[in-house]
Amino acid sequence: MSRLNPILAAVRSHVHTIGEQPASPEHRQPFVTISREAGAGGRTLMRRLVERLNQLDPGNSNRPPWTGFDKELVEKVAQDHNLHKTLVDLLGEQCHSWLYDVFAGLSSQTTETQIYRRVAETIRGLAQGGRVVTVGRGGVFITRNMPMGVHIQIVAPFEHRVEQMTRVLDTDTKHAANEVRRIDQNRASFYKRYWPDTPLSPSIFTVTFNSAAISEDKMVQSVLPLIPGLNTTESRIVTHKVTVK
């Protein structure tokens, strides 16, 4: 991750309002954001996509390999902005509980908005550097006006998501269903707080997949032709925008 330090240093020296983008990016490389409903998937898709991209386009001395950021993003933000990573991890939770207050007291950035501003700066810095795949944290909103971006949305029927959550949490169906509802509600509130005038609709994404109807391997294969500059024979098999519902 040493390649990211100059990017993030530059971003920190020019603080933008959440949602604003640099007018003329100096370095344009493709990047991908993944947004997902609770239990619909996202982390494993990110890993598969990064692995396949590095097989097709491993980079060279001028272009680093593709890198994925999910939990790693939390750690990166905490490290670069001297925040406790629990503060970043709690973003989007509706309960500003005693736990949040305790960890907030350890940081000079004590409000959710101030902390999320740091997250947004980091996501923009990563996207501007390019060749990254980020999951969640409102990445589609933060980078939607930046060039070279591919924005993926993953959805699935409620029952399928509950089934997936049951396996992930190794719990019963009732608890998994409550967890899916809780996460969905928290994310909806989070988006509404920061982007009240931009609904989370399929129109802001490059492509939407139903993970109950299409495998991750097929998702990856459908995304490859959408990556700007990825010129391989295999990636040109599919050349149209794919929306699976």
CORNORHU-V362353 format. One record per pair of residues at least 4 apart in sequence whose C-alpha atoms are under 6 Angstrom apart, sorted by the first residue. I is the first residue (numbers start at 1). J is the second residue. Records with the same first field share a line. If there is no record, write none. Layout:
# CORNORHU-V362353
I=J / J
This chain:
# CORNORHU-V362353
5=9
7=125
8=125
11=125
19=142
29=130
30=130 / 131 / 148 / 149 / 228
31=127 / 130 / 131 / 132 / 149
32=133 / 149 / 150 / 151
33=133 / 134 / 135 / 139 / 151
34=135 / 152 / 153
35=136 / 153
36=153 / 154
37=155
38=180
39=161 / 164 / 165
40=155 / 156 / 161
45=49 / 216
49=220
50=66
53=57
54=58 / 66
58=65
59=63 / 64 / 65
66=131 / 132
67=132
68=132 / 133 / 134
69=73 / 134
70=135
74=88
77=81
78=82 / 83 / 84 / 85
92=186 / 187 / 190
93=186
94=186
96=100
100=104
104=110
109=114
112=116
124=128
140=144
150=206
151=205 / 206
152=205 / 207 / 208
153=208
154=208 / 209 / 210
155=210
156=210 / 211 / 212
162=176 / 177
165=169 / 176
166=170 / 171 / 173 / 176
191=195
192=196
207=242 / 243
208=243
209=244
210=244 / 245
224=235
225=235 / 236 / 239
